[in-house]
Amino acid sequence: MLDEGCLPGFSEEAARYREHDNTRENEGYVKMFEDFISWGLEELFPEVETVLDFGCGPGPVLAELMEERGLKVDLYDPIFYPGESYQQKKYDLITSTEVFEHLHRPRQEIDGLLESLKPGGYLAVMTHFHPGPTSFHGWWYHQDPTHVGFFNKKSLAWITEKFSLKLLKTGEEKYVLWQK
């Protein structure tokens, strides 16, 4: 985690996010979400009614894909879908894809997400896991100036214990699914 004084400002982050091609026309972007759904979300869908896509970005592709599968999805993104009405609701599933690495205060953000998650609900996260200290400098993921915090298996275990979650599964490089 970066020192508070080194964190990017809101306008710097917004400008960086607007550079992304986060649309349905970007086949690689759509495939990334289809892979995430296949990895661990689809099996949950029969018991899920309400979903929050936390940090959905300008083109809420994951939300669209889940809605096509019959789910009701609320959107939140501090830049593109601001407003915190989601905090007044409880969800069966909260997804957060390519977001955790941007969190300036991850402990508080995770706590807030869990407040919006129903007991027994699921928190599904996609973020590239830190490769370890010997590989960090050559790792492409840390080169984005808006990526300010990184996670690995040890930090996932800490989150699991700290927030009294059940770790259901992890992908080798970037997926994690918890149950409250």
Buried (B, 14 or more C-beta within 10 A) or exposed (E): EEEEEEBBEEEEBBEBBEEEEBEEEBEEBBEBBBEBBEBBBEEBBEEBEBBBBBBBBBBBBBBBBBBEEEBEBBBBBBBBBEEEEBEEEEBBBBBBBBBBBBBBEBEEBBEBBBEBBBEEBBBBBBBBBBBEEEEEEEEEBBEEEBBBBBBEEEBBEEBBEEBEBEBBEBBEEBBBBBBB
